[in-house]
Amino acid sequence: MFGQDKKLDSLKAISPNKQIALALLVFERMLPSLTAFSEDTGRDDSCFLEARDAAWQSLQKRRERSVYRSLNEACLENTPDTEDFSHDLTSEALNAALVMSNIMEFLLDSRVDHLASVLTLATDTVAMYIGSLDASVVSWLEQKRRIAVDPLMQQELHQEEEDIKFLAGLPHQFDDETISALRARASSQAPLLPAAR
């Protein structure tokens, strides 16, 4: 919807490790919403943090497939249901949880469509947030146009492009220095949504 097809073509050209790293950079931007939701509702988000750690570790050494399968099952079991919660960040937390599930699935089968889902969930989260700020009645096409040009959406799309360029320039094999650079990049990025800042 927001130029994701072109991005997917760029992603196919980079190694699976770099693809996982991109998904992790997106997840780290989405994590503050999931964390805030979990704190406010008393939900346990430890399975998502454990899955995140396993994904970061996978950049240097893959674990048994059963580990990723088990973590994915735990993430899916703890994914918030929008029918059960009225919290402002329920949908954002749901999308962040689904991003982690897609990362675990990618670690299991290396299918690029999981990365497409990660990018779509990120932009959908931004689109929902932008849409919630403007209650004026407009056509779907006008709303889509407004969302596409909104500075927050443009910021996320630009960030994804910059992340892909950054990853393309990294060495094929990730060593400790490369992982440190990736983690530094992840920790320096602003949360996806201003509400989670």
VENSUL-V14094 format. One record per helix or strand of 3 or more residues. SS is the DSSP state (A for helix, B for strand). FROM is the first residue (numbers start at 1). TO is the last residue. If there is no record, write none. Layout:
{{SS	FROM	TO} {SS	FROM	TO}}
This chain:
{{A	4	12} {A	16	41} {A	46	58} {A	65	77} {A	90	109} {A	113	133} {A	140	149} {A	151	168} {A	176	188} {A	194	196}}
